[in-house]
Amino acid sequence: MSVTSRTPRSSDRPRRSSGGDGDRARRASARPADDRAPLVPEPGVPVAGASLTRQERKARTRQALLDATLERLEDQAFGAISLREVARSAGITPTAFYRHFESMEDLGLVLVDESFRALREMLRVRRAAATEPGDEIRAAVATLVEHVHGQRAHFRFIARERSGGTAPLRSAIRQEIRLFSSQLATDLARYPVLRERATADLQMIADLIVAAAVSAVEQLLDVPPGRPDLEDEIRGVAEDQLRLIVLGALQWRSAS
């Protein structure tokens, strides 16, 4: 009697359970790191991020990408940093990067915005406590030095990209600096001694002040560790320059 061989049908094969912990773990590990659902932990073993919502995990990964970029800016220009290495440092795949930023240039524009937004807020608080132009100068320089210490990587990024970055980044930085000048010109009009000045004059004064501040920041970034004397010198010169600008402005009369 002959026996006809046949290929086992799918119904003859043992079926895998669709709800087992092993299958869930395999499916979760196949997803990008920032998109994984938290697994059921073993008793007494906490799962990192298990209590975070999807939106919170996404925000955390986005910040990790920004932080990874800032770390590399200590030794590299922004244009030399690859998307792949930033994604790897943040613990995600290069494909998952695009869930947070359209490109590295898009990420750079966010860094520009972050760098200036924090400084604007600090200056706004200090300006609210100032009652005279001299107080404004001391508060502004103190805030600038404080912010350079706290956000050195951001400032180094701005200083490098302001002149040597891509066209979109240079344009974004110029726009932020112009915004600074415009806000300062509005603040200067609060003081009685400057209240009657033409808007163009106030804008020119503000432009000179911001240019002096930018120069001070670039010098502060070059101060080697352990040299507070050099930092004090830069701070003093910056205050003197700003006072000179203000005193000159009080005597200035535009031709128009």
C-alpha positions in Angstrom: 0.0 0.0 0.0 1.4 3.3 -1.0 1.3 6.3 1.3 0.8 9.7 -0.4 3.1 12.4 1.2 1.6 15.8 1.7 2.8 19.1 2.9 1.3 19.9 6.3 -1.4 22.5 6.0 -1.3 25.6 8.2 -4.2 24.1 10.2 -2.0 21.1 11.0 0.7 23.3 12.6 0.7 24.2 16.2 -0.8 27.6 16.7 1.0 30.4 18.5 -0.7 32.1 21.3 -1.5 35.7 20.2 -1.6 37.0 23.7 1.5 35.6 25.3 4.0 37.9 27.2 6.8 36.6 24.9 5.0 37.8 21.7 4.2 41.1 23.3 7.8 41.6 24.2 9.0 40.7 20.7 6.5 43.1 19.1 7.5 45.9 21.5 11.2 45.4 20.8 10.6 45.8 17.1 9.2 49.3 17.6 11.4 52.4 17.8 12.6 53.1 21.3 10.5 56.2 21.9 7.3 54.5 20.7 7.4 51.3 22.8 4.5 50.6 25.1 5.7 49.7 28.6 5.9 46.0 29.3 4.4 44.3 32.3 7.3 44.4 34.8 8.5 41.5 36.9 7.5 41.8 40.6 9.7 44.4 42.2 11.4 45.5 39.0 10.5 49.0 37.9 10.1 49.8 34.2 11.7 53.1 33.1 9.0 55.5 31.7 6.2 53.1 32.5 4.2 55.9 34.1 4.7 58.3 31.2 2.1 59.0 28.6 2.9 58.6 24.9 3.1 62.4 24.5 5.5 62.6 27.5 7.7 59.9 26.0 7.8 61.8 22.7 8.7 65.1 24.5 11.5 63.3 26.3 12.9 61.8 23.2 12.7 65.2 21.4 14.7 66.8 24.3 17.2 63.9 24.2 17.9 64.7 20.5 18.5 68.4 21.3 20.8 67.5 24.2 22.7 65.0 22.1 23.3 67.7 19.5 24.4 70.2 22.1 27.0 67.7 23.5 28.6 67.5 20.1 28.6 71.2 19.6 31.4 71.4 22.2 33.9 70.0 19.6 32.1 70.1 16.3 30.4 72.7 14.1 26.7 72.1 13.6 27.1 71.3 9.9 29.5 68.4 10.8 27.0 66.6 13.0 25.1 63.7 11.4 21.5 62.8 11.9 22.5 59.2 12.4 24.9 59.9 15.3 22.4 62.2 17.0 19.6 59.6 16.8 22.0 56.9 18.1 22.9 59.0 21.1 19.2 59.6 21.8 18.5 55.8 21.7 16.3 55.8 18.6 16.6 54.8 15.0 17.4 57.4 12.3 13.9 56.8 10.9 12.3 57.7 14.2 14.2 61.0 14.2 11.7 62.3 11.6 8.9 61.9 14.1 10.4 64.8 16.0 12.2 67.0 13.4 12.0 67.3 9.6 15.8 67.5 9.3 18.9 68.5 11.2 18.4 72.0 10.0 14.9 72.0 11.5 16.5 70.8 14.8 19.0 73.7 14.5 16.3 76.2 14.2 14.7 74.9 17.3 18.0 75.3 19.1 18.2 78.9 18.0 14.7 79.6 19.3 15.5 77.9 22.7 18.7 79.8 23.1 17.1 83.2 22.7 13.8 82.5 24.3 15.4 81.7 27.7 17.6 84.8 27.6 14.7 87.0 26.7 12.8 85.8 29.7 15.7 86.4 32.0 16.2 89.9 30.7 12.5 90.6 31.0 12.6 89.8 34.7 15.7 91.8 35.4 14.3 94.8 33.4 11.2 94.8 35.5 13.3 95.5 38.6 15.3 98.3 37.0 14.3 102.0 37.7 17.2 103.9 36.0 19.3 103.3 32.8 22.3 102.5 35.0 20.4 99.8 36.8 19.3 98.4 33.4 23.0 98.1 32.3 24.1 96.3 35.5 21.1 94.0 35.4 21.6 93.2 31.7 25.3 92.4 31.9 24.8 90.3 35.1 22.0 88.4 33.3 24.2 87.9 30.2 27.1 86.5 32.2 24.8 84.2 34.2 23.1 82.9 31.1 26.5 82.3 29.3 27.5 80.1 32.3 24.2 78.2 32.4 23.8 77.8 28.6 27.3 77.7 27.3 26.6 75.1 24.6 23.7 77.1 23.3 25.8 80.3 23.1 28.7 78.5 21.5 26.3 77.2 18.9 24.9 80.7 18.2 28.4 82.2 18.0 29.6 79.6 15.5 26.5 79.6 13.3 26.0 83.4 13.3 28.8 83.7 10.7 29.7 80.2 9.6 26.4 78.3 9.6 23.9 77.5 6.8 21.9 80.3 5.3 18.6 79.4 7.2 20.4 79.3 10.5 22.2 82.6 9.9 18.9 84.2 8.9 17.2 82.9 12.0 19.9 84.2 14.3 19.9 87.6 12.7 16.1 87.7 13.1 16.4 86.9 16.8 19.0 89.6 17.3 16.8 92.1 15.5 13.9 91.1 17.7 16.2 91.7 20.7 17.0 95.2 19.5 13.4 96.1 18.8 12.3 95.0 22.3 15.2 97.0 23.8 14.2 100.1 21.8 10.7 99.8 23.3 12.1 99.5 26.8 14.4 102.5 26.3 11.3 104.7 25.5 10.1 104.0 29.1 12.8 106.3 30.6 11.9 110.0 30.9 15.2 111.1 29.5 14.7 109.2 26.3 10.9 109.3 26.0 10.9 112.2 23.5 13.5 110.6 21.2 12.5 109.6 17.7 11.8 105.9 17.2 14.8 105.6 14.7 17.1 107.1 17.3 16.0 104.6 19.9 16.4 101.8 17.5 20.0 102.9 16.7 20.9 103.1 20.4 19.4 99.6 20.9 21.4 98.2 18.0 24.7 99.6 19.4 23.9 98.1 22.9 23.1 94.7 21.4 26.2 94.7 19.3 28.3 95.4 22.4 26.5 92.5 24.2 27.2 90.1 21.4 30.9 91.0 21.4 31.0 90.4 25.2 29.3 87.0 24.9 31.9 85.9 22.3 34.7 87.0 24.6 33.2 85.2 27.6 33.0 82.0 25.6 36.8 82.1 25.1 37.6 82.6 28.8 39.5 79.5 30.0 38.4 77.7 33.1 39.7 79.1 36.4 40.2 82.7 35.1 37.5 84.7 36.9 39.8 87.7 36.6 39.4 87.7 32.8 35.6 87.3 33.1 35.5 90.3 35.6 37.5 92.3 33.1 35.1 91.5 30.2 32.1 92.3 32.5 33.6 95.7 33.4 34.4 96.6 29.9 30.9 95.7 28.7 29.3 97.8 31.4 31.6 100.8 30.5 30.8 100.4 26.8 27.0 100.3 27.5 27.3 103.4 29.7 29.2 105.2 27.0 26.5 104.4 24.5 23.8 105.6 26.8 25.6 108.9 27.7 26.3 109.5 24.0 22.7 108.9 23.3 21.6 111.5 25.8 23.6 114.1 23.8 22.7 112.8 20.4 20.3 114.8 18.2 19.3 113.3 14.9 19.3 115.6 11.8 15.7 114.7 10.9 
